[in-house]
Amino acid sequence: MKLVFGEKCIGCGACTKQCPEVFGFDREKRRAFVRPDAAVEAHAAAVRDAALICLTGNIKVAEN
């Protein structure tokens, strides 16, 4: 699984609520980010759900 987090984040926090193990929130920049130590594969279902609920389509998931 490949996770691509683009630049269109509006800071709604939906992804961080759906999968806090993979997505964090930078309060200063007011936008989400992918945690550097994130175990994306271990949370694959939640990551896919986060991509589906992202309001801007900023999160892309591709299968290898």
N, C-alpha and C positions, 0 to 999 in steps of 0.2 A: 504494500500500500504506500502510495506517495501522497503527501499532504502539501498543498500549496496555499499559502496565506498571502493574499495580495495587499494592495495599498488602498482598497476601497472601504476599509473599516470605518464605521460611523460611531463606534463606541457604545452600542446598545447593550452589550454584555450578554447577549443570548448564548453565545458559544461558551462563555466562561461559566454560565449556570448549567449548561448541558453537559460539559465535560471539563471540570476544573483541573483534572489531572493533566490535561494537555494544553488548555488555554488559560492564560493569565490576563490580568488587566492592569495597564499602566495608568495610574490616576493622573499623573502630570500631563501625559500626552493625550489622555482620554481616548484610548483605543486598546483593543485586545492585541495579544501576541501569542505565539506558540512558545511554550516553555522550552528552553534549551535542553533540558533533561527529560523531556516528555517521552513516554513509552507509547507512541502512537499505535503501534500494532496491538498492544495489550488492551487498548480502549477503542478499537476499530469501530464498533457499533455506535458508540457515543460520538465519535468523530464524524461518522457519516450523518448522524442525526443533526449535529451542529452545522454541518454543511447545508443540510436541507432547510434549516430554520434561519440561516443567515439572511438578513434582510437585503443585503447588497450583493449576495453571491460571491463574497470575498473569499470564501473557503472552497477550495477545489480538492476533490479526492479522486485519485486514479489508482486502479488496481495494477499491480506489476504484471 
